[in-house]
Amino acid sequence: MGELPENCISRILCFTTPRDVCRLSAVNRTFSLAGNSDFVWEKMLPIQYPHLLQRLDSPLQLSSKRELYFTLCHPNLIDGRTKKFWIERATGKLCFMLSARDLDISQGDDNHCWHWISQDDSSFKEIAELLAVCRLDVQGQFDCKFLSPGTAYTVSFKLKLHESPHGIDQFDRGFLLFLRRMYAWARKPVKFLVTTPCGDHQESARYLSNTDATVENEGYQMTPFRHVEEGWMEFDVGRFVVEEEDNPGLIKFCMREWKGGYWKGGLLLGGVKIQPTSLINESTNANQE
C-alpha cells in the first residue's frame, strides 16, 4: 500500500470515515500526506457546509479543509446567534440546536409571563424563564435539508427547573406564588409532540418535577430524558430518519400543558437540540457503564 501514488490513496480514503482517515494517516508518510489533502477532507465535510458558512455570525479564516472540518466539530453560531450547528467528529454528521428565541412561545413577549435572562451554564446568551402561565405552548420547526441524509435523528427539548425565581428572594411575597407554580409541574405532565416530514405523529409526556411518575394513566408513553449538566435535562421527544432526497421536508415539534387550569412557573427553556440518535445512544451507554 505504501507504494501506491498519493492521489490513489486519497481516492481510497474518500470512501472511509473521518475517524478512519485520522487513523490511516499514522501508517506512513504517503498516507499522512494523502490524509491531510483538501481533496479528502472536502469529501468528509457535509454537502451543506458552504451554505452554513454563509450563515455564520463570525466568518472563519482557515488555511485547509482539514482545519475547517475540525473547527466545525465545535458549535458555531448562525442566523443572528439564534442557532448553533456542529458536526460529529467521527462521522461528519450534522447537529443543530435552536435557541429559545428561535421557537414560537405563546405569550413569550409578555413580561408578566416570560422573562429573557442570561446564564453562564446555558447554550445561548439568552434563555427563556417562565414566570407564570396557565397555558404552556412552545412550538418550532426545522428544515431537514440541512441534516445528514439517511441518518436517524432525535429531537430534544433542553429544560431546567430552578429553585428560586429570577429577581425574587425567599423573603419576597412573590416567593409563595412561585412555590405554588412550581408545584403545578407535579400535578399534570407536560406533553410533547413531534410531526415527522412524512406526516407521522409521535406523542409522549413526562412530569417535570417528578420524572419517575407514570403517565400511562394519561394515555401517553413516557418521554425519555437524561440529566446533562448544572441541573439541565434533555427530553427526547421524537425520532425520525432523514430521507435521501433534495427536499425531505420539515420536522415540527411542540411542548404544551394546559389541562387542569394550574398556573405554572420556574421553568427555564434552553432550546431544542436535533442530533443523530447514535450520539444519544452512545452517551446513554457510557453513563450506564
N, C-alpha and C positions, 0 to 999 in steps of 0.2 A: 504493500500500500504506500510505503514511503517513497517509492519510485514513480508514482503517478504524478502527472503535471498538477500544478497548484489549481488551475482553473477546473480541472476534472474533479479534484477533491471538493472544491467549492460547490460544484453542482450536486455532488453526493450529499454534502452537509445540508443543502437546502431541503432535502426530504426528511430531515430529522427534526428534533425539537431544540429550543434554546438551551435546555439543560444538556442535551447530547453534544451540541456544538462546543460548549464550555469544557466538557469532559474530554472530547476527542482532540481539542486544541492542545492538550497536555501530552499527546502521543509523541510528536516530533515537531521540528521547526516548520516543515511544509504544512502540516495540519494546523499549526498555530497561525501561520500567515493566511491560510485559506479561511480559518475560523474567525479572523478579525476583519475580513473584507466587507466592504459595503454591500457587495453582491449578495452575500449570505444573510446579513442582518436586515437587508431590505425585505427578504422573504420571511424573516421571523416577525417583523412588525405587522400589526393588524392592518388590513386593507383600508380601514377608515382613518388611519393616523394623519394623512395630510389635512383632511377636513378638521380633525380635532385640534391640530396645531394652530389652525387659523382662529380657533375659538379660545385659545389660551389668553388669560389675563396678563401674563408676563411672558413675552416671547423668549424662546430658548436660543442660545448661541452655542452650537455644538460642532465638533470637528468630524464626527464619523457617525454612521448609522448604529454601530455597536454602542457608542456612548449615548446616543439618543434612546436606544432600547432600554438601557438600564436606568436612564433618567426617568423614563415613563413608567418604570416599575414603582415609582413613588407617586402619591396623589398629586394631581395638578389641577388647579382651579381654572374653570372655564365659565363662559356665559355670565360675566359680571359677578364672579365669585359665588354663584348660586349652585354650582355643581362641581364635583370632582370626578376625575377619571384616572385610572391607572391600569397597568397590565400585569397579569400574573407572571411572575418571574420565570417559572419553569416551563410554561406553555405559551405565553403570549396572548392569553385570553383577556378580553377587555372587562373591566369592572367599573361601576359607576356608583356615585352617591349623590342624591338630590338633597339640597338643604331644605329646611322648613319654609324658607322664603319661596322656594320653587314649587310648593304644594298649595292646593286650594283649601284654606282653612276657614270654615264657617265662622263668621264674626271675628276673623283674625285681625281686622283693622280696628276693632272696638277695644280701647284701652281698659275698659271695665271687665272684659272677658279674657283677653290675651295680652301678654306683655313680652316685648322683644328684648332679650338680655344677652350678655356675653359671659362665657365661662371658659376658663383655661382648659378644661378637660373635654370640651366639645369639638366636633369635627369642623365646624364653621365659626366664623366670627360672631354670627347671630344665631340664637336658637329661640324657639317659641316656648314661653311659660304660660300654662293655663292657669288663670286666676279663678274664674267662675263661669261655668256654662251648665245649662240643663241639657242641652242638645249638643253632643260632640259629633263633629263630622269633618274628617280630613280626607281629601281625595288627591290623586295625582295620576300621571300617565307618563309613558316613555316610549320613544320610537325605537323599535327593536332593530332597525337597520344599523344602529351604532353598536350592537352587540355582536359577539363572535358567532357566525353561522354554525348550525349543527351542535350547539352547546346547550347543556341543561343549566338553567339559571334559577336562582331563588331570590324572591323579593322579601326584604326585611324592614320593618319599622324599628328605628332606634329610639327608645323611650327611657325615661327615668322618673321615678317618684322621689321627691325630696322632702326632707324632714321639716324644713322651715321655709315659708314663702319669701320671695324677694321683697325687701323693704319693710318687713313686719317682724318684730321680735316677739318672744313669748309673753311679754307683759302687755302687748297691744290687744285691744278688744277684738280686733280682726283675727287674732290668732285662733279664737274659739270657732269662728266661722271656717277658718282654714282647716281645722281638725275635722269638722263635720263634712267638709267637701272631700277630704282625704278618705274618710270612712266610706264614702259612696262607692269607691273602687272595689270594696269588698261585698257590695250588695248586688251589683249587676256586672256581668262580664262585658268586656269590650269585644265587639265583633269586627272581624277582618274579612275583606272580600277582594279577590283578585279575578279579573276577567282577562283571559289569555287572548292573543291575536286571533285565534280560531273561534273565539266566542264561548269557550268553556268557562264556567264559574266555579271558583273554589272558595268555600266559606269555612271559617273556623272562629274560635273565640277563646278568651282567656281572662281570668280575673287578674288584674294588675297588682293588687296588694296582697293577694293570697294565691299565688300562682299554682299551688298544688290542688286547689279546689276544683272539683269536677264540673264540667259544663254539659255533659251528656243529657242531663235533665232539661237543658235549654234547647236541645236538638242540634248541638254543634259538636264538631270534632275539636280536640284540644290543639291550640296553636303552639307549635314547638317554639321554644325560646332558649336563650343562653345568656349568662352574665358575661359581659365583656370587660369593662374597666370602670373604676370610680363610680360604681352603682348603676351604670348604664346597662340596659338589656336590649337584645335584638330579638324581635318576634318574627319568625319565618312564616309569612302569611300566604305564600303560594310558590309553586314551581312550574316551569314550562321549558320547552325546548325551542330555540330559535330556528325557524325554517331556513333552509339554504336557498333563498331567493332574494331578488333585488329589494322588494318591499314587503318584509314579513309582517308588518302591521304594528299596532300599539299594544303595550301591556298596560292595563288600568288597575288601580288598587285604591282601597279606601279603608279607613278605620272609623267606627262610629259606635255611639251608645246614646240612646235617648229614651229607653223604656224605664218606667218607674218614676220619672219626674224628679230624680235626685240631682241636686247641684253638685258639681264636681270641680276639683281644683288640685293644685300641687303636682301637675304633670309637666315634665319637660319633653319637648319634641325635638330631637336632634336631626331627623331627616329620614330618608328611605335609601337603603342600600340594595343594589342589584348586582349580584356576583355569581360566578359559577358555583353550582351546587357542590362540586368536588371540593372546593375550598372549605365549605362548611362541614362536610363530612370529615375531612382531614383534621380540622380544628376540634370537632367533637370527639373523634377517636383519640387525639392527643390528650385532651382533658381527662378522658376516662382512664387512660393509661397512667 
